[in-house]
């Protein structure tokens, strides 16, 4: 059966299986043989697509960040009100996490982990999520946001995002409460406002 599976489908099957297993068992608790078996491919096929488990992890991390960024980009709002645009971006980001709990769980586990090389994290932060950096720069130029180093501001926003998504995934009814939703954004905004 796996011989009839197209190459792209095999690669995606490996990524999807790795996602489930990494979240459930952790990176070190999951073997490439286990991933291949559950994906329905030969171990050699896994290594044809990914030279190592580390490379598989990095590709999975980047693909999730790209999916996240695509969702944000497709839902971005560009008005003359920077705070409103930031709020819309914040709500869209958290909604993505709620809509993709497995991907968010993986992101939560590995985004601060030493397992993901710094250059992969920086690529994801600077290239994939350039929209956030652009919004911060725009806010700093308009003197609405504090004039702290951009990378520090991005990391601070990232930390706030992780904390908020963890809270709302643990308490999904709170995301439906407008007071909690607005408060989550105000906590972020107050931490970066000028």
C-alpha positions in Angstrom: 0.0 0.0 0.0 2.7 2.5 0.9 4.3 1.9 -2.6 1.2 3.4 -4.2 1.3 6.5 -1.9 2.7 9.5 -3.7 6.0 11.0 -2.5 4.4 14.2 -1.2 1.7 12.2 0.6 4.4 10.0 2.2 6.3 13.1 3.4 3.2 14.7 4.8 2.2 11.4 6.5 5.6 11.3 8.2 5.2 14.9 9.4 1.6 14.3 10.6 2.6 11.1 12.5 5.7 12.8 14.0 3.5 15.6 15.2 1.2 13.2 17.1 4.0 11.1 18.5 6.3 14.1 19.5 3.4 15.7 21.4 2.3 12.4 23.0 5.8 10.9 23.8 8.3 13.7 23.4 11.1 14.1 21.0 13.5 11.7 22.8 10.8 9.2 23.6 9.9 8.8 19.9 12.0 6.7 17.5 12.2 7.2 13.7 11.3 3.5 13.4 8.1 4.1 15.3 7.3 7.2 13.2 7.8 5.3 10.0 5.8 2.3 11.1 2.8 4.5 12.2 3.1 6.6 9.0 2.9 3.4 7.0 6.2 3.9 5.3 9.6 2.1 5.4 12.3 3.6 7.7 14.4 4.2 4.6 11.6 6.3 3.1 11.6 8.5 6.3 15.4 9.0 5.9 14.9 9.7 2.2 12.7 12.7 3.1 14.6 13.7 6.4 18.2 12.9 7.0 17.7 12.7 10.7 15.1 12.9 13.4 16.5 16.4 14.2 15.9 17.5 10.6 12.3 16.0 10.8 11.7 18.0 14.0 13.0 21.2 12.4 10.9 20.8 9.3 7.8 20.1 11.4 8.5 23.2 13.5 8.9 25.4 10.4 5.8 23.9 8.7 3.7 24.6 11.8 5.1 28.2 12.0 4.4 28.7 8.3 0.8 27.4 8.7 0.4 29.8 11.6 1.8 32.7 9.6 -0.3 31.9 6.6 -3.4 32.1 8.8 -2.4 35.4 10.2 -1.4 36.8 6.8 -4.8 35.7 5.3 -6.7 37.4 8.2 -4.6 40.5 8.6 -6.3 43.9 9.0 -4.6 47.1 7.9 -6.4 50.2 9.2 -5.2 53.5 10.5 -5.6 52.2 14.1 -2.5 50.3 15.1 -3.9 49.2 18.4 -7.0 47.8 16.6 -4.8 46.0 14.1 -2.6 44.5 16.9 -5.8 43.4 18.7 -7.1 41.7 15.5 -3.7 40.0 15.1 -3.7 38.8 18.7 -7.2 37.4 18.4 -6.4 35.7 15.1 -3.3 34.2 16.6 -5.1 32.8 19.7 -8.0 31.5 17.6 -5.5 29.6 15.4 -4.2 27.9 18.5 -7.7 27.0 19.6 -8.5 25.7 16.1 -5.2 23.7 16.0 -4.7 22.3 19.5 -2.2 19.5 18.4 0.0 21.9 16.5 -0.2 24.4 19.3 0.8 21.7 21.8 3.8 20.9 19.7 4.7 24.6 19.4 4.2 25.0 23.1 6.6 22.1 23.9 9.3 22.9 21.4 9.4 26.7 20.8 11.4 27.3 23.9 13.3 24.0 23.8 17.0 23.6 23.2 16.0 20.8 20.7 15.2 23.4 18.1 18.3 25.1 16.9 18.5 28.9 17.4 18.8 29.6 13.6 15.5 27.7 13.0 13.8 29.7 15.8 15.1 32.9 14.4 14.1 32.0 10.8 10.6 31.3 12.1 10.5 34.6 14.1 12.1 36.8 11.5 10.9 35.4 8.2 7.7 33.5 8.9 6.3 36.1 11.3 7.7 39.2 9.7 4.2 40.7 10.0 4.6 41.0 13.8 8.0 42.7 13.5 6.6 45.1 10.9 3.7 46.0 13.3 6.1 46.6 16.2 8.3 48.8 14.0 5.3 50.8 12.8 4.2 51.2 16.4 7.6 52.4 17.5 7.8 54.9 14.7 4.4 56.3 15.7 5.6 56.4 19.3 2.8 54.1 20.4 5.1 51.3 21.4 8.1 51.3 23.6 11.4 51.8 21.8 13.0 48.5 23.0 15.1 46.3 20.7 12.9 44.6 18.1 14.0 41.0 18.8 13.4 41.5 22.6 9.9 42.9 21.8 9.2 39.9 19.6 10.3 37.5 22.2 8.2 39.2 24.8 5.1 39.0 22.6 5.9 35.4 21.9 6.1 34.6 25.6 2.8 36.4 26.2 1.3 34.4 23.3 2.4 31.1 24.8 1.1 32.0 28.2 -2.3 33.2 26.9 -2.8 30.2 24.5 -2.0 27.8 27.3 -4.5 29.5 29.6 -7.3 29.5 26.9 -6.6 25.9 25.8 -6.9 24.9 29.5 -10.0 27.0 29.9 -11.7 27.2 26.5 -14.9 28.7 28.0 -12.9 31.8 29.0 -12.0 32.5 25.3 -15.7 32.9 24.7 -15.9 35.5 27.5 -15.3 39.0 26.0 -13.8 40.2 29.3 -11.1 37.5 29.3 -10.5 37.9 25.6 -10.0 41.7 25.8 -8.0 41.4 29.0 -5.6 39.0 27.4 -4.9 41.7 24.7 -4.7 44.5 27.2 -2.0 42.6 29.2 0.0 42.3 26.0 -0.5 45.9 24.9 0.4 47.3 28.3 3.6 45.4 28.3 4.8 46.9 25.0 3.1 50.3 24.9 5.1 53.5 25.1 
